Amino acid sequence: MIHGVKVTNSSKEPDWTELRSRFPVFQKKSYLNSCSYGALAKEVDASVCRYLEDRNEKGADWDFWVGRNEAVRGLVAQLIGAGPEEVAITASVSAGINSLASALSFDGPRNKVIITDFEFPTNAQIWYAQEMRGARVVRLAEEGGQIPLEKFEQAIDEDTLIVATAQVAFGHGAKQDIPAIAEIARRKGALMMVDGYQAFGSMSFDVRQAGVDFAVGGMLKYLLGTAGIAFLYIRQELIEAFTPTATGWFAQEDIMAMDITGYSPSSTARRFEAGTPPVPNCYMAEAGMTILQEIGLENIETRIGQLTASIKDLSAEAGYSVASPPEPSRHGAMIALRCRDEDRLIASLAEDNIVVSCRNGNLRIAPHFYNNHADIERLFRALHKRKELLV
Ligand SMILES: Cc1ncc(COP(=O)(O)O)c(C=O)c1O
């Protein structure tokens, strides 16, 4: 039992129809927008009510609330194969990266930060902001939907402090070979951070197997939670080597010491946290991640693989131009189609109760385990009626 929920045998095929029935949005919409925001499960909805009831009944229940934050920390640790002491719970991915960046020094011989064309803006902007502190940002260019490993091999050198890159690109779903990039970084003495926001919850990921030093992700997409809660993983051996200057009272070794005479960062990853935990969001994140545990990430990955395969097949049949790489190992849970007028296309599909999103001229089709082939067929029937808006 994990938090009162029975964990099913992940080798057994889950009951996808029953699981889908827990997401009321499907009564009204074909929701294929998990790359932007995951669908709301009844359990997650109920967790908000529970939070409100707790407030009405007890007023403030800090011990229980801190417990919810710790439960989320434990669930994140299990999700990525880390220890709970290696996980900081943050308000956003941006907060986690900022805290990490504040702990790095760019004054020494290593001041180069490597990012790529695949980054979500926050994972570029924060590193460019460090240029005011001496960092040099090098951005590797995309070539035909990928960043060739040779580019990392050439760019990472004795000046490189950190490589900070996305596992799955938010614009078209291309997936990078993070273990291979991490191996290059390690061999050249650089640190490695992965932004797994577009991957976590949609596929298995183990920080130790991947060989990364840091990882960031958040709860509002494939983790089924909400906005306003995220996490930063720091490899155990590195925690005490990095002292963030972006901090707060929940980052101190003894939170309740209420010390105003100095700064005593926690000896765990909690040193990368800041203020009061996002209490209502903890309830929702815990409920969302518990559903994923119940199903098993391998089952989820297989299911998403079947759905993305059918998106690629139907696109090929119709002759639509796919922006995502075709090989299953080289894309995440999103398949993107090139379009001519993305805003018109999204608005027009919404009239047919189909929810998708777009970025950089691409229509992003992002299924999760709760989607089915009927959702995809419905989307393609709607696309065929609007062919002129696609490339
Ligand atoms: C890959 C990736 N990183 C980061 C973010 C944003 O993170 P936050 O808003 O929590 O800072 C997103 C959001 O869409 C994303 O897709």
The ligand as a Gaussian input file, in Angstrom:
#p B3LYP/6-31G(d) Opt

LIG

0 1
 C       10.504000      21.530000     -20.355000
 C        9.883000      22.568000     -19.463000
 N       10.615000      23.155000     -18.507000
 C       10.117000      24.093000     -17.689000
 C        8.792000      24.499000     -17.816000
 C        8.240000      25.595000     -16.923000
 O        8.530000      25.404000     -15.606000
 P        8.004000      26.380000     -14.453000
 O        6.862000      27.175000     -14.996000
 O        7.602000      25.444000     -13.352000
 O        9.158000      27.227000     -14.083000
 C        7.977000      23.896000     -18.759000
 C        6.557000      24.304000     -18.849000
 O        5.864000      24.165000     -19.779000
 C        8.538000      22.924000     -19.628000
 O        7.806000      22.341000     -20.589000

